[in-house]
Each structure stands twice: as C-alpha cells, then as structure tokens.
Amino acid sequence: MTWQLVLTGLLIGGLVGMTGMGGGSLMTPILVIVFGFKPTLAVGTDILHGAIFKTVGAIRHRRLGTVHAQLSGWMFLGSAPLSLIGVAVATHLKHVYGNGAESVMGSILGGALLFGAAGLVAKSLTRARVIGDDDRFDMVWRDRLAAVAIGAVGGFVVGLTSVGSGTFFGLTMLFVFPLRAHKVVGTDILHAAGLLYVAGFGHVVAGNVDMHAVAWLLVGSVPGVLIGSHYAVRLPEAVLRLTLANVLAVSGLKLLNVPNVYLAVALGVAAATVAGLLLRERRRWQARRLEGRLAGVSD
C-alpha cells in the first residue's frame, strides 16, 4: 500500500498548502477508514508525519514574513506540556479498556472531527477584525495569557486525537487576536510544527507510530504542500473550506457509527452544497469577466 500512502500524502499536502488546514483533521480518519489503522496508531502516525511535513510550510511562511513568532511562542508554552498529557491519556485509555480502547478513541476522534467541521464553517463566516495597515500586533499580558490558555486546551486535544492544530488554533486566533488571515495561517503552521514534534515524540515513546507509513506519506506530502502553496490563489477559499468541513463531518459521523442511511443523506447534502457553491462562484467569475469586457469596449 505504499503508492496509496504517497498519493494520500500528496492530496493532503496540496490541501494544506492551499488552505493552511486539513492535515490532522483528514489524515487520521483516512488512515482509520481507508487503510484500516487502529485509531490510536493512526493518531500517533499522523502527528509525527505532521510535525515533519508542517516544518516545510513553516519555513516557507517564515521567509514570506507571514508569521507572528511571539504569539506562536506563547501558545507553545501552553500546548507543549498539555499535548504530552493528551498522549498519556490516549495511551492510558488503550491500557485500561483493552480492545474497547479503539472504540473509545474512535468516538473521541469522531466528536473532534464534528467540532472541527463546525469550526471551519464558523471560520468561513467570520471576518476577523484587523489592525492597521502596517500589520503590526504588539502583545500585552492579556494577549499572552490568552495565548497560553488557547495553547493548553488545543494542545491537549491534539495530543489526544491529532485534530485541532489547523481548525481549533486558526479559528480561535481569528476570534481573539487582531491578525489578518494570512498571518493567522503562517503563525498557526509555525506553532503546529513545534507542537506536533512534542506530541509526536510522546507517541513514538508510547509505540503509537508506524514509521513505514510516515516515510511514505512524506514522499507525497512534502511536494504536495509546495505545489498547493503555488496554486493557492487558483481556487475559491470558500469552496475549499466548505468541502473540507463536509469531509470532516462525514468522517466524524462514520467514526461515531451513524447508520448508513443517515450517512448517505449527509453525503448527499454535502455534495449538493458544494455543487451549489461552485455554481455560484462560477457565475460570479463570469459576471466579473463580462464587466471587464464591457469596460474595455467603453474605453
């Protein structure tokens, strides 16, 4: 299944490169549902893969100047230790519940995915308040304490389920801090890279990582994130975010063992919603193109 893992890494890498989100939120359920990984092993494998893979994105954003390093550092103070506690809780569940741990972890992961889907929809409908034209944000103590608290909550969720680095942190930063969207993405990726190294180390120690799968996923995801970054402006962001939210929701319902008939209804609603949004974007593009032609004729 090596080429399938490479293809999966390429698709996830491209999505993250274009939207700045979707790494852990999609990779873990794909490993569970498509490749048959046990939830605990899928979480650990995805986290270690994400640490290495997001380092590439962090370096790129750092060079572009789209990173608020101070904010990232304060969030890391809270997220790093709590991510290790999340890993410990996940491992404890495996030992206490035995064979039932996989069902428990699957339910936790399903709930986290539904939360991530709701977060992405809210994020798409929210306009962040932004600061001045110089794009400068100087943190005060209230901002630092908020960053540590956000890091602590998000770090625990990431350590436990691998979901949250792109959905929870990105969404929360948009609500709490006066940053532009491109700065939120860059800051989130830099913070996520450091956080996932800590949580990934914990999962390696706990034996929750398939190193073979990590290696083949990286073969696809590293070039994927570079390609996705290059073509980020080609696709409407609203379409990408809504598509991702639909995939997260359907994956979460599947992991929560929702009956297939309801799952089929959810798939139909998701497909119809994305198709409608694509049609709307196409009409807008045609209208703008027509306006441009009319303006050229009038000149």
DRENDRENKE-988777 format. One record per residue: residue in one letter; x, y, z of N, C-alpha, C in turn. Coordinates in steps of 0.1 Angstrom, whole numbers, plus 5000, padded with zeros to 4 digits. Each point is the difference from the previous one (the first is absolute). Example, Ala and Ser with C-alpha at 12.3 -4.5 7.8 and 13.67 -1.06 7.14 Angstrom:
<markes>
A,5132,4943,5078,4991,5012,5000,5009,5012,5000
S,4996,5011,4993,5009,5011,5000,4992,5011,5008
</markes>
This chain:
<markes>
M,5008,4988,5000,4992,5012,5000,5009,5013,5000
T,5012,4999,4995,5009,5011,5000,4995,5011,4991
W,4996,4997,4988,4996,5011,4991,4987,5006,5004
Q,4992,4993,5007,4988,5006,5005,5003,5010,5011
L,5010,4997,5008,5004,5009,5011,5006,5013,4994
V,5008,4998,4989,5007,5011,4993,4989,5009,4994
L,4990,4994,4994,4989,5008,4994,4992,5008,5011
T,4998,4993,5011,4992,5006,5011,5008,5012,5005
G,5013,4998,5002,5009,5011,5005,5000,5012,4990
L,5000,4997,4987,5000,5010,4990,4987,5008,5000
L,4989,4993,5002,4987,5007,5000,4998,5009,5013
I,5004,4994,5011,5000,5008,5013,5009,5012,4999
G,5012,4997,4995,5010,5011,4999,4995,5011,4991
G,4994,4997,4989,4995,5010,4991,4989,5008,5007
L,4991,4993,5007,4989,5007,5007,5005,5010,5011
V,5010,4995,5008,5006,5009,5010,5007,5011,4994
G,5007,4998,4989,5007,5011,4993,4991,5010,4995
M,4988,4997,4996,4990,5009,4994,4992,5007,5011
T,4997,4993,5011,4990,5006,5010,5007,5002,5014
G,5011,4994,5002,5006,5001,5013,4994,4991,5011
M,4991,4991,4996,4993,4991,5009,4997,4987,4994
G,4996,4990,5008,4996,4988,4995,5009,4988,5002
G,5012,5003,5006,5010,4989,5002,4995,4989,5009
G,5000,5003,5013,4996,4990,5010,4985,4997,4998
S,4992,5010,4997,4986,4998,4999,4996,4990,4990
L,5007,4998,4989,4997,4991,4989,5009,4988,5001
M,5013,5001,5003,5009,4989,4999,4996,4989,5009
T,4997,5003,5013,4996,4990,5010,4988,4992,4996
P,4989,5006,4996,4989,4991,4996,5002,4992,4987
I,5009,5006,4991,5003,4992,4988,5008,4988,5004
L,5009,5001,5009,5008,4988,5005,4991,4990,5006
V,4990,5005,5008,4991,4991,5007,4990,4993,4990
I,4993,5008,4992,4989,4995,4992,5005,4993,4987
V,5010,5006,4993,5005,4995,4987,5011,4989,5002
F,5009,5003,5009,5012,4990,5001,4998,4991,5012
G,4990,5001,5008,4997,4990,5011,5010,5002,5012
F,5006,5011,5002,5008,5002,5012,4991,5000,5012
K,5005,4996,5011,4994,5001,5013,5000,5015,5004
P,4990,5006,5005,4999,5014,5003,5013,5006,5008
T,5004,4992,5010,5012,5005,5008,5012,5000,4991
L,5002,4990,4992,5012,5000,4991,4999,5011,4989
A,4988,5002,4995,4998,5010,4990,5003,5014,5005
V,4996,5003,5013,5002,5013,5006,5015,5002,5001
G,5008,4990,5005,5014,5002,5002,5007,5001,4987
T,4997,4992,4990,5006,5001,4987,4998,5014,4994
D,4987,5004,5000,4997,5013,4994,5007,5012,5007
I,5001,4999,5013,5007,5011,5008,5015,5001,4996
L,5007,4989,5000,5014,5001,4996,5002,5004,4986
H,4991,4995,4991,5001,5004,4986,4997,5015,4998
G,4990,5005,5008,4997,5014,4999,5011,5009,5005
A,5008,4995,5010,5011,5008,5005,5010,5003,4990
I,5004,4990,4993,5010,5001,4989,4995,5008,4988
F,4988,4996,4996,4993,5006,4989,4998,5015,5001
K,4995,5004,5012,4997,5014,5002,5012,5008,5002
T,5012,4994,5003,5012,5008,5001,5003,5007,4987
V,4997,4993,4989,5002,5005,4986,4992,5013,4998
G,4987,4999,5004,4991,5011,4999,5004,5012,5009
A,5005,4996,5012,5004,5011,5010,5012,5007,4995
I,5010,4993,4994,5011,5007,4994,4996,5009,4989
R,4991,4996,4991,4995,5008,4989,4993,5013,5005
H,4991,4998,5010,4993,5012,5005,5009,5009,5007
R,5010,4995,5007,5010,5008,5007,5007,5009,4990
R,5004,4994,4989,5007,5008,4990,4991,5011,4993
L,4987,4997,5000,4991,5009,4994,4996,5011,5010
G,5004,4999,5012,4996,5010,5011,4986,4999,5004
T,4993,4988,4999,4986,4999,5004,4999,4992,5013
V,5009,5003,5009,5000,4993,5013,5002,5010,5011
H,4991,4999,5011,5002,5007,5012,5007,4991,5010
A,5013,5000,5000,5008,4991,5008,4997,5001,5015
Q,4998,5012,5005,4998,5002,5014,4987,4993,5005
L,4989,5002,4992,4988,4993,5003,5001,4985,5000
S,5007,4995,4989,5002,4986,4999,5008,4994,5012
G,5010,5008,5005,5007,4995,5011,4992,4999,5013
W,4992,5010,5003,4991,5000,5012,4990,4989,4999
M,4994,4997,4989,4991,4989,4999,5008,4987,5002
F,5012,4999,4996,5008,4988,5001,5003,4997,5015
L,5001,5010,5008,5002,4998,5015,4989,4992,5006
G,4987,5003,4995,4989,4992,5006,4998,4987,4993
S,5002,5000,4987,4996,4988,4992,5010,4988,5001
A,5013,5003,5002,5010,4990,5001,4998,4990,5011
P,4999,5005,5013,4998,4991,5011,4987,4993,5000
L,4989,5007,4996,4987,4994,5000,4998,4990,4988
S,5008,5001,4990,4999,4990,4989,5006,4987,5005
L,5010,5000,5009,5006,4988,5006,4989,4994,5009
I,4993,5008,5007,4989,4994,5009,4990,4994,4991
G,4996,5006,4989,4991,4994,4990,5005,4986,4995
V,5013,4999,4997,5005,4988,4996,4999,4989,5011
A,5003,5005,5012,4999,4990,5012,4986,4995,5002
V,4990,5009,4998,4986,4996,5002,4997,4990,4989
A,5004,5003,4987,4997,4991,4989,5006,4986,5003
T,5012,4999,5005,5007,4988,5003,4993,4993,5012
H,4996,5008,5010,4993,4994,5011,4987,4994,4996
L,4993,5006,4991,4987,4994,4996,5002,4987,4993
K,5011,4999,4993,5004,4987,4993,5002,4989,5010
H,5007,5003,5010,5004,4990,5010,4988,4996,5009
V,4992,5010,5004,4989,4998,5009,4988,4992,4993
Y,4997,5005,4988,4988,4994,4993,5004,4988,4991
G,5013,4998,4998,5004,4988,4992,4994,5001,4986
N,4993,4990,4996,4995,5000,4986,4989,5011,4998
G,4994,5004,5011,4990,5011,4999,5006,5013,4999
A,5013,5002,5001,5006,5013,4999,4998,5005,4986
E,5001,4992,4990,4999,5004,4986,4986,5007,4998
S,4990,4994,5006,4986,5005,4999,4999,5014,5007
V,5007,5001,5011,5000,5012,5008,5007,5011,4992
M,5012,4997,4995,5008,5010,4992,4992,5003,4987
G,4994,4991,4994,4992,5003,4988,4989,5010,5003
S,4993,4998,5011,4989,5010,5004,5006,5013,5003
I,5011,5001,5007,5006,5013,5003,5005,5007,4987
L,5006,4992,4991,5004,5006,4988,4988,5005,4991
G,4989,4992,5000,4989,5004,4993,4994,5013,5005
G,4999,5001,5013,4995,5013,5006,5009,5011,4997
A,5013,4998,5000,5010,5011,4997,4999,5004,4985
L,4997,4991,4991,4998,5003,4986,4988,5008,4998
L,4989,4997,5007,4988,5008,4999,5002,5014,5005
F,5007,5001,5011,5004,5014,5005,5008,5007,4990
G,5010,4993,4993,5008,5007,4990,4992,5004,4988
A,4990,4992,4996,4991,5004,4989,4992,5013,5004
A,4994,5000,5012,4993,5012,5004,5009,5012,5001
G,5013,4998,5004,5009,5011,5001,5004,5006,4987
L,5001,4991,4990,5004,5005,4986,4988,5008,4994
V,4988,4996,5003,4988,5007,4994,5000,5014,5007
A,5002,5000,5013,5000,5013,5008,5011,5009,4995
K,5012,4994,4997,5011,5007,4996,4998,5006,4986
S,4993,4993,4992,4997,5006,4987,4990,5011,5000
L,4991,5000,5011,4990,5011,5001,5005,5012,5008
T,5012,4998,5006,5005,5011,5009,5010,5008,4993
R,4999,5013,5002,5010,5010,4995,5008,5005,5012
A,5012,4997,5000,5009,5004,5011,5002,5015,5000
R,4999,5007,5012,5004,5014,5001,5015,5001,4998
V,5004,5009,4992,5014,5001,4997,5006,5013,5005
I,5013,5000,5001,5007,5012,5005,5003,5009,4988
G,5009,5010,5003,5003,5010,4990,5007,4994,4988
D,5003,5010,4991,5006,4996,4987,5014,4994,5001
D,5007,5003,5012,5013,4994,5001,5000,4986,5005
D,4988,4995,5003,4998,4985,5004,5009,4997,5012
R,5001,5009,5009,5008,4998,5012,4991,4998,5012
F,5003,4989,5008,4992,4997,5012,5009,4998,5011
D,5001,5009,5010,5008,4999,5011,4992,4994,5012
M,5005,4989,5005,4992,4993,5010,5002,5006,5014
V,4989,5001,5008,5001,5004,5014,4997,4987,5008
W,5001,5002,5014,4999,4988,5008,4987,4992,4998
R,4989,5008,4998,4987,4993,4998,5001,4991,4988
D,5006,5005,4989,5002,4992,4988,5008,4987,5003
R,5011,5002,5008,5009,4989,5002,4993,4989,5009
L,4992,5004,5010,4993,4991,5008,4989,4992,4991
A,4994,5008,4991,4990,4994,4992,5007,4989,4990
A,5012,5004,4995,5007,4991,4992,5004,4987,5007
V,5004,5001,5012,5004,4988,5008,4988,4991,5002
A,4988,5007,5004,4988,4992,5002,4995,4993,4988
I,5001,5007,4989,4996,4994,4987,5009,4988,4997
G,5013,5002,5002,5009,4989,4997,4998,4988,5009
A,4996,5003,5013,4998,4989,5009,4989,4991,4995
V,4988,5006,4997,4988,4993,4996,5003,4993,4987
G,5005,5007,4990,5002,4994,4987,5011,4989,5000
G,5010,5002,5009,5011,4990,5001,4995,4987,5005
F,4991,5001,5010,4994,4987,5005,4992,4993,4990
V,4992,5007,4992,4992,4994,4989,5009,4994,4990
V,5011,5007,4996,5009,4995,4990,5007,4987,5004
G,5004,5000,5013,5007,4988,5005,4991,4988,5001
L,4987,5003,5003,4991,4989,5002,4995,4995,4986
T,4997,5009,4991,4993,4995,4987,5007,5004,4987
S,5011,5009,5001,5007,5005,4989,4992,5010,4992
V,4987,5003,5004,4992,5010,4993,5000,5013,5008
G,5002,5011,4993,4999,5013,5007,5010,5010,4996
S,5012,4996,4995,5011,5009,4997,4996,5011,4990
G,4992,4995,4990,4995,5010,4989,4987,5006,5003
T,4991,4992,5006,4986,5005,5002,4999,5008,5013
F,5004,4994,5011,4998,5007,5013,5008,5012,5001
F,5013,4999,4998,5009,5011,5001,4997,5012,4990
G,4998,4996,4988,4997,5010,4990,4987,5007,5003
L,4990,4993,5003,4987,5006,5003,5001,5009,5012
T,5007,4995,5011,5001,5008,5012,5008,5013,4998
M,5011,4999,4992,5008,5012,4998,4992,5011,4992
L,4991,4995,4991,4992,5010,4993,4990,5007,5009
F,4995,4993,5010,4991,5006,5010,5007,5009,5010
V,5011,4996,5005,5007,5006,5012,5010,5011,4996
F,5008,4998,4989,5011,5009,4997,4997,5008,4987
P,5004,5012,5000,4998,5009,4988,5011,4997,4989
L,4999,4988,4994,5009,4997,4990,4993,4998,4986
R,5007,5003,4990,4995,4997,4986,5001,4985,4998
A,4991,4996,4990,4999,4985,4998,5013,4994,4996
H,5008,5006,4991,5013,4994,4996,5009,4999,5012
K,5000,5009,5009,5008,4999,5012,4996,4989,5010
V,4987,4998,5000,4994,4989,5008,5005,4987,4995
V,5000,4998,4987,5004,4987,4994,5015,4998,5003
G,5008,5010,4997,5014,4998,5003,5004,4998,5014
T,4993,5007,5009,5003,4998,5015,4995,4986,5004
D,4989,4996,4995,4995,4987,5004,5009,4989,4995
I,5005,5001,4988,5008,4989,4995,5014,4999,5008
L,5005,5012,5003,5013,5000,5008,4998,4994,5013
H,4989,5004,5007,4997,4994,5013,4997,4985,4999
A,4992,4996,4990,4997,4986,4999,5012,4992,4998
A,5010,5005,4992,5012,4992,4998,5007,4996,5013
G,5002,5011,5008,5006,4997,5013,4992,4991,5009
L,4987,5003,5001,4991,4992,5008,5000,4985,4996
L,4999,4998,4987,4999,4986,4996,5013,4992,5002
Y,5011,5007,5000,5013,4993,5004,4999,4995,5014
V,4995,5008,5009,4999,4996,5014,4990,4988,5001
A,4988,5002,4995,4990,4989,5001,5005,4987,4992
G,5007,5003,4989,5005,4988,4992,5010,4992,5008
F,5009,5007,5007,5010,4993,5008,4993,4992,5010
G,4989,5005,5007,4993,4993,5010,4994,4987,4994
H,4994,5001,4988,4994,4988,4993,5011,4990,4996
V,5012,5005,4996,5010,4990,4997,5004,4992,5012
V,5002,5007,5011,5003,4993,5013,4989,4990,5004
A,4988,5004,4997,4989,4991,5004,4997,4989,4990
G,5008,5000,4989,4998,4990,4990,4988,5001,4991
N,4996,5013,4998,4987,5002,4992,5003,5005,4986
V,5012,4997,4995,5004,5006,4987,5004,4989,4990
D,4995,5000,4988,5004,4991,4989,5010,5008,4992
M,5013,4998,5002,5011,5008,4993,5000,4997,4985
H,4996,4988,4996,4999,4997,4986,4990,5009,4993
A,4988,5001,5006,4990,5009,4995,5004,5015,5000
V,5007,5004,5010,5004,5014,5001,5010,5003,4988
A,5009,4991,4997,5010,5003,4990,4993,5001,4986
W,4991,4991,4997,4993,5000,4987,4990,5012,4999
L,4994,5004,5011,4991,5012,5000,5008,5012,4997
L,5012,5001,5005,5009,5012,4998,5004,5001,4985
V,5002,4989,4994,5004,5000,4986,4990,5008,4991
G,4987,4999,5004,4989,5007,4993,4997,5014,5006
S,5000,5001,5013,4996,5012,5006,5009,5012,4999
V,5013,4997,5000,5010,5012,4999,4999,5007,4986
P,5000,4993,4989,4998,5007,4987,4986,5005,4999
G,4990,4993,5007,4986,5004,4999,4998,5014,5006
V,5006,5003,5011,4998,5012,5007,5007,5012,4992
L,5011,4997,4993,5006,5010,4991,4992,5003,4988
I,4994,4989,4994,4991,5002,4989,4987,5008,5004
G,4995,4996,5011,4988,5006,5005,5002,5015,5003
S,5011,5003,5006,5003,5014,5002,5001,5008,4988
H,5005,4994,4989,5002,5007,4987,4987,5004,4994
Y,4990,4990,5001,4987,5002,4994,4989,5004,5010
A,5004,5006,5011,4991,5004,5011,4989,5010,4995
V,5004,5009,4990,4990,5010,4996,4991,4995,4989
R,5002,4988,4995,4992,4996,4988,4986,4995,5004
L,4998,4995,5012,4987,4995,5004,4994,5009,5010
P,4986,5002,5000,4994,5008,5010,5001,4994,5014
E,5005,5008,5009,5002,4995,5014,4987,4995,5006
A,4989,5007,4998,4987,4996,5006,4997,4985,4995
V,5002,4997,4988,4997,4987,4995,5009,4989,5007
L,5013,5003,5001,5009,4991,5007,4996,4998,5014
R,4997,5011,5007,4997,4998,5015,4987,4992,5002
L,4990,5003,4992,4987,4993,5001,5002,4985,4996
T,5008,4998,4990,5002,4986,4996,5007,4992,5012
L,5010,5007,5006,5007,4993,5011,4991,4998,5012
A,4991,5010,5002,4991,4999,5012,4990,4988,4997
N,4996,4998,4988,4991,4989,4997,5007,4987,5002
V,5013,4999,4995,5007,4987,5001,5002,4997,5015
L,5004,5010,5008,5002,4998,5015,4987,4995,5006
A,4989,5006,4997,4987,4996,5006,4996,4986,4996
V,5002,4997,4987,4996,4986,4996,5009,4990,5007
S,5013,5003,5000,5010,4991,5007,4997,4998,5015
G,4996,5011,5006,4996,5000,5014,4988,4991,5002
L,4990,5002,4992,4988,4991,5001,5003,4986,4998
K,5009,4997,4991,5004,4986,4997,5007,4994,5012
L,5009,5007,5007,5007,4995,5011,4991,4999,5012
L,4989,5007,5001,4990,4999,5010,4990,4990,4998
N,5002,4992,4989,4991,4989,4996,4986,5004,4998
V,4998,5011,4993,4987,5004,4996,4995,4991,4989
P,4987,4996,5001,4994,4991,4990,5003,5004,4985
N,5002,4991,4991,5004,5003,4987,4990,5009,4992
V,4987,4998,5004,4989,5008,4993,5002,5015,5003
Y,5003,5003,5013,5003,5014,5003,5013,5005,4994
L,5009,4991,5000,5013,5004,4994,4998,5003,4985
A,4992,4992,4993,4997,5003,4986,4993,5013,4998
V,4991,5004,5009,4993,5013,5000,5010,5011,5002
A,5009,4998,5009,5010,5010,5003,5009,5002,4988
L,5004,4989,4993,5008,5001,4988,4993,5008,4989
G,4987,4997,4998,4992,5007,4990,4999,5015,5003
V,4998,5003,5012,4999,5015,5004,5013,5007,4998
A,5011,4993,5004,5013,5006,4998,5004,5002,4985
A,4997,4990,4992,5003,5001,4986,4991,5011,4993
A,4988,5001,5004,4991,5010,4994,5004,5014,5004
T,5005,5002,5013,5004,5013,5005,5013,5004,4993
V,5010,4991,4998,5012,5004,4993,4997,5003,4986
A,4991,4992,4993,4997,5003,4986,4993,5013,4999
G,4991,5004,5009,4994,5013,4999,5010,5011,5002
L,5009,4999,5009,5010,5010,5002,5009,5002,4988
L,5004,4988,4994,5008,5001,4988,4993,5007,4989
L,4987,4997,4998,4992,5007,4990,4999,5015,5003
R,4998,5004,5012,5000,5014,5004,5013,5007,4997
E,5011,4994,5003,5013,5005,4997,5002,5002,4985
R,4995,4990,4993,5002,5000,4985,4992,5012,4994
R,4988,5002,5005,4992,5011,4995,5007,5014,5004
R,5005,5001,5012,5007,5012,5003,5012,5003,4992
W,5008,4989,4996,5011,5001,4992,4996,5005,4986
Q,4989,4994,4994,4995,5004,4987,4996,5015,5000
A,4993,5004,5011,4995,5014,5001,5012,5009,5000
R,5010,4997,5008,5012,5009,5001,5007,5000,4986
R,5000,4989,4993,5007,5000,4987,4992,5008,4990
L,4986,5000,5001,4992,5007,4991,5002,5015,5002
E,5000,5004,5013,5002,5014,5004,5014,5005,4994
G,5010,4992,5001,5013,5004,4995,4999,5002,4985
R,4993,4992,4993,4999,5001,4985,4993,5013,4997
L,4989,5003,5007,4992,5012,4997,5008,5012,5003
A,5007,5000,5011,5009,5011,5003,5010,5003,4989
G,5005,4989,4995,5010,5001,4989,4994,5006,4987
V,4988,4996,4997,4993,5005,4989,4997,5015,5001
S,4995,5004,5012,4997,5014,5002,5012,5009,5000
D,5012,4995,5003,5012,5008,4999,5004,5002,4986
</markes>
